[in-house]
Amino acid sequence: MRDNENPLVYSTQTGRITPPEEKATRPKGDGIVRIQRQTSGRKGKGVCLISGIDAADAELVKIAADLKKKCGCGGSVKDGVIEIQGDKRDLLKTLLEARGYKVKLAGG
Protein backbone atom coordinates (compact mmCIF):
# COMPACT_ATOMS: atom_id res chain seq x y z
CA MET A 1 0.00 0.00 0.00
CA ARG A 2 1.15 3.53 -0.71
CA ASP A 3 1.55 6.09 2.06
CA ASN A 4 -0.51 8.77 0.32
CA GLU A 5 -3.58 6.51 0.15
CA ASN A 6 -3.62 5.75 3.88
CA PRO A 7 -1.92 8.56 5.78
CA LEU A 8 -0.92 8.03 9.41
CA VAL A 9 -3.69 9.32 11.71
CA TYR A 10 -2.68 7.89 15.08
CA SER A 11 0.60 7.02 16.75
CA THR A 12 1.02 5.21 20.06
CA GLN A 13 3.81 7.62 21.03
CA THR A 14 2.19 10.98 20.23
CA GLY A 15 -1.52 10.22 19.93
CA ARG A 16 -3.78 11.62 17.21
CA ILE A 17 -1.89 13.17 14.31
CA THR A 18 -3.53 16.09 12.56
CA PRO A 19 -2.21 17.63 9.37
CA PRO A 20 -0.83 21.15 9.79
CA GLU A 21 -3.37 23.83 8.97
CA GLU A 22 -2.48 26.20 6.21
CA LYS A 23 -2.94 29.80 7.21
CA ALA A 24 -4.75 31.92 4.65
CA THR A 25 -2.85 35.00 3.59
CA ARG A 26 -4.55 38.24 2.72
CA PRO A 27 -3.91 39.55 -0.78
CA LYS A 28 -1.61 42.54 -1.05
CA GLY A 29 -3.35 45.85 -1.64
CA ASP A 30 -2.59 48.46 -4.27
CA GLY A 31 -1.27 51.00 -1.73
CA ILE A 32 -4.55 52.90 -1.45
CA VAL A 33 -6.56 52.82 1.77
CA ARG A 34 -10.29 52.86 1.10
CA ILE A 35 -12.91 54.09 3.56
CA GLN A 36 -16.42 52.84 2.90
CA ARG A 37 -19.68 53.44 4.78
CA GLN A 38 -21.88 50.40 5.27
CA THR A 39 -25.29 49.90 6.87
CA SER A 40 -26.50 46.63 5.33
CA GLY A 41 -27.01 43.83 7.82
CA ARG A 42 -26.51 46.16 10.78
CA LYS A 43 -30.13 47.15 11.50
CA GLY A 44 -29.61 50.64 10.08
CA LYS A 45 -26.52 51.39 12.16
CA GLY A 46 -23.72 52.73 10.02
CA VAL A 47 -20.08 51.75 10.24
CA CYS A 48 -16.99 52.85 8.34
CA LEU A 49 -14.92 50.05 6.85
CA ILE A 50 -11.23 50.79 6.35
CA SER A 51 -9.51 48.37 3.98
CA GLY A 52 -6.24 48.29 2.09
CA ILE A 53 -3.81 48.70 4.98
CA ASP A 54 -0.97 46.23 4.39
CA ALA A 55 0.02 45.41 7.96
CA ALA A 56 0.05 42.47 10.32
CA ASP A 57 -2.97 41.80 12.53
CA ALA A 58 -1.21 43.14 15.64
CA GLU A 59 -0.40 46.40 13.85
CA LEU A 60 -3.99 46.69 12.58
CA VAL A 61 -5.26 46.36 16.15
CA LYS A 62 -2.96 49.20 17.26
CA ILE A 63 -4.08 51.42 14.36
CA ALA A 64 -7.73 50.65 15.11
CA ALA A 65 -7.28 51.46 18.81
CA ASP A 66 -5.69 54.81 17.94
CA LEU A 67 -8.47 55.67 15.47
CA LYS A 68 -11.19 54.69 17.97
CA LYS A 69 -9.64 56.92 20.64
CA LYS A 70 -9.40 59.91 18.33
CA CYS A 71 -12.93 59.42 16.97
CA GLY A 72 -14.44 58.73 20.39
CA CYS A 73 -16.33 55.62 19.26
CA GLY A 74 -16.12 51.84 19.16
CA GLY A 75 -15.01 49.45 16.50
CA SER A 76 -13.15 46.25 15.75
CA VAL A 77 -10.80 44.48 13.34
CA LYS A 78 -12.24 41.60 11.27
CA ASP A 79 -10.40 39.78 8.48
CA GLY A 80 -7.91 42.59 7.90
CA VAL A 81 -10.62 45.28 7.74
CA ILE A 82 -10.99 47.92 10.45
CA GLU A 83 -14.60 48.71 11.40
CA ILE A 84 -15.31 52.05 13.09
CA GLN A 85 -18.81 52.74 14.39
CA GLY A 86 -20.64 55.76 13.01
CA ASP A 87 -20.17 57.91 9.91
CA LYS A 88 -16.79 59.52 10.54
CA ARG A 89 -15.27 59.19 7.09
CA ASP A 90 -13.93 62.74 6.86
CA LEU A 91 -12.22 62.54 10.28
CA LEU A 92 -10.81 59.10 9.48
CA LYS A 93 -9.47 60.37 6.17
CA THR A 94 -7.56 63.21 7.82
CA LEU A 95 -6.21 60.92 10.55
CA LEU A 96 -4.98 58.30 8.08
CA GLU A 97 -3.46 60.92 5.77
CA ALA A 98 -1.56 62.29 8.76
CA ARG A 99 -0.12 58.77 9.23
CA GLY A 100 1.15 58.87 5.63
CA TYR A 101 -1.46 56.71 3.86
CA LYS A 102 -3.01 57.55 0.49
CA VAL A 103 -6.75 57.54 1.21
CA LYS A 104 -9.85 57.38 -0.99
CA LEU A 105 -13.49 57.56 0.06
CA ALA A 106 -15.16 54.56 -1.56
CA GLY A 107 -18.87 54.22 -2.27
CA GLY A 108 -21.55 56.87 -2.30
Buried (B, 14 or more C-beta within 10 A) or exposed (E): EEEEEEEEEEEEEEEEEEEEEEEEEEEEEEEEBBBBBEEEEEEEEBBBBBBBBBEEEEEBBEBBEEBBEBBEBEBEBEEBBBBBBBEBBEBBBEBBEEEEBEBEBBEE
